Amino acid sequence: MATKNKGGRPPRAPGEKMTRLSVMLRPMYREALDLLAREQRTSISQALENVLAQALRPVLVEGKNVLQLGGIMAMYDDGTLGGKISRLDHQPYKTPEEQHAHDAWWKSRHLIDPDEMRAEPKYQPRLRMLFDMIAETYKMGSSADFCATMFAEAIRQQEAGIGLDHLFRYEDDAGFEYLFNLSDYFHPDAIRPE
C-alpha cells in the first residue's frame, strides 16, 4: 500500500542552507507555478526549484554543467576570505570588480602562505590587507597590476619592520596616493578572526 504524500518541502540535507531570492514574474508564470505546486503537493519554492533543476540540467557554461558549477560556487560561499578567493578562481563569468579582484589576487598569490587560505587567525592580516587594497584600487580606477605591486611593497616593508608605526604610502601613475596603516593589519592586537 502506497503512503500518502503529506506535501511540503522534503527535509534538508544536513548542513544545507536555503537562500532567499525575490523575482518578478508575469502573472501567467506565477499561476503556472502555483498549479505545478498543487499538482506536486509541494510549495511554490520547491516547484520552482524542481523546474530549475530540470531546465538547467543540460545547460553548459564554458563546457561545464551549470548545476555542478552552482554547487561549487555555493560550497565556496562560506564567508571566509579564503572562500572568497576560491570562488573568484572558479567563477566562470566575473563582473569588472570581480575580474579586478581575481587579477590582483592572481598576481599577489605568491606572497600568501597556503595556510592563509584556511583563514587561520594568525594568517589573516595579509588577506585582509590585500582585499582592502583590491577594494580601494578598484574604486579609484587603478589597475590590478598596480594593486599587486603596492601589496608586494607593503609586505616587503612589513617584513623589514618598516611602517608598522606609521602609514604606508604608495602613489599610482595618476598621482593618487593610497594610505594604509600597517599596524591595523600586523599589530598583534589587530590579528582577529574573520
Phi, psi and omega in degrees: 000131181286143177274148182282134176286122181281352181080184181081175182284138175295158180298146179284154173291152179304131179082355181288133178248148175255149176239148180272137179223121177260129180229154174256129181233153171293150182305324183294325178288323178298316179293321179297319177296319179298316178297317179297317179298319178296317179298318181275355182054053180217182179280163176298320179301314181292322178298317178295319178298319178297315179298316180297317180301316180290319182289326185272348183307314182274358187279132178246142173235119184051040177078005181242146180296128185295328178291321177294318176299318178300320178295319178295314181298320179294324180297323181278351181277064185255004177083000179265160176293323176298320176295321179297318179294315179299320178298315179298323180292328186259347184288124184288319181245133183235145170290166177303323179292319177294322178294319177300313180297316180298313183295317179296318178299313185299323180281345183252352190301331180294344180268357182253124177295139179306330178297334180295331179295336177274002174057040174291138186309322183288348180251005183286335186305316181294318179296317179297317180296316179301313181293327174295317179294320177300313181298316181293316182292327177293313180301321185270357175083014176280155185284163175295325176299315178299316180302315180296320179294317179297317179298316179299319179292321177297319178294319178301314180294319180297316180294331178276356181080013179268140171085002180286344179245010176211181183282139170275124182244138179209134186247138177272179184296335180275358179091007178280129182260126176265140180233128176225134176271105184298333179292340175295337183253322191249354175292140183306327179285343182274346181283112186221158177290157178295000000 
